[in-house]
Amino acid sequence: MSNADYIQTIENASLGMYKIIYIAPERLNSEGFIRFLNSIDIPMIAIDEAHCVSQWGHDFRPSYTEIANVISNLKKRPIICAFTATATSLVKNDIISLLNLDNPYILTTGFDRENLSFYVVSTDDRKRYVYKYLKNHNDVCRYYLLLNKKKCRKFI
């Protein structure tokens, strides 16, 4: 997003032109953005991939660790929703504690999803393996997970 687009978006949001605003947690590192948040009425904050607040927040997405601090410093505390498909009981409890959720409604549907499968492959040339695999299996959606952003950038 260009700086001009960002300024226009903030202005539009200040005027109440949006029903929902999606932000990456990295945006919470901006003092100007925090001032903006405190200048508007926020009825709800929904946190996707909330397990990053706890288990992986420090390694993969450090800005997730700032979410609780930002929420606690807002002039008015909004409703907080936290969503994750991968939280263990320990991580769930950590999310509840870190986000200061009071008697939250918790819905757990289970981890067994027949449309998902996980494989670990050991190879000397990851990039070549992935490109070959994608070429031979282009009819299905795939996710490839690497340890951190630096490795993802290097992989691409």
N, C-alpha and C positions, 0 to 999 in steps of 0.2 A: 504494500500500500504506500503510495507516495505521501509526502508530507501534506500536500494540499488535500488529498483524499482523506487523510487522517483528520485534519482540521475540520473539514466539511462534515465528516461522520460524527465527530464530537459535538459540533454545533447542532446537527440534526438530532442527536440523542438528547442533548440539553433541552431541545424544544419538544421532546416526547414523541418524535416521529417513528420510533421503533418499538415494537412489542417485545422483541428479544434482541439481545446484543451478545454475540459470541466473541469472547476474548481468549487469547492464549495466556496462560499464567505468567509468562515472561513479561507481559504488559504491566504486571503488578510491580515491576522494578522501577517504574517511572513515577517520580513524585508528582508530576503534572497529571498523570492519569489518576493517581490516588486522590488528588484535589478534585478532579472531575467527578469521581465516584461519590465523594462527600457532598457534591453540589446537586445531585439528582436523587430522586426517590427510587430506591431499588426494592421492589417487592419480593424478589426471590433471586437467590444465587444457586445455580445448579453446577455441580462439579462432576465432570465426566472423568473417567479413569481415576477415581478417588483413591485407589490403592497407592497412587503416586504420592499422596499426602503422607503416607506412612512408609511402606515397604521399599519402594523404588524412588521416592522423591529426591533423596539426596544424591543419587548416582545419575539417573537418566534425565530427570526434569527438576533441577534444583528449585525452580520457581514455585513448584507445587508446595514447597515447605513454607512459602510466604502467605498462602491463601488464608490460613487460620489467623495470622497476625493482621492481615488487611481487614478481614471480617470483624475482628475484635476492636479495631480502631475506627470503624464506620460510625457516623453520628447515630444512626438507627440500624439496629440489627435486623436484616431481612430473614425470611424463611430460608433455610439451608437444605438443599437436596444433594446427596452424594451417591453417585452411581459407579458401580464396578462389577465386573463379572468374574473377578479373580481373587477376591479377598478371602483369606482364611479367617477363622474366628478371631485369632490374635490380631490380624490386620483390621478386621471390622471394629473390634474394640478400640484399637488405636485411632482409627478414623473418628469414631464417636467422641473419644476423649480429646483429640487434637482440635476438632472442629467445635468442641463444646456443645455437642448436640444433647438436648434435654429430652429424655424419653422418646427417642426417634422411632418411627415406624420402620421396621426392617422387613424386607421381602427377599427371601432366598429361594431361587428356583432350582438350584442344583447346577452341577458342572457337566453332567453327562449330556452332551449335545452331539447327536449322531452325524450332523452335518460338518462337524469339526474334527480334524485329526492332527496329531502332532508327530513330527519325526525329527530325529537328530541324525545328521549325516556328517561323517568325518571325511574330509577330503584335503588334498594338498593344494588344490587350486579352486577356492570357493567361487570366485567370480565365473570361471569357466563352467563349473558345475551348474550354477544357478542359471546362466544364460542358456546352456544346453537343455536344462530341465524345462525352463519356460518355453523354449522353442518347441519341445516335444509335448507339452501339456498346456497349450494356450487356450484350452476350452474351460478352464476353471480358475477361480480366484485364489491367489496365494498371498500369504504374508511371510516375510522373512525378517526375523528378529536378530539384531546384533546387540552387543553389550552396551554400546553408548553412541552418542551422536558422532563423535570423532570417527569411530569405526564405520558408521553408516556413510559418512561423507567420503571416507577413503574407499569404501566398497564401490560407490557409484563412480 
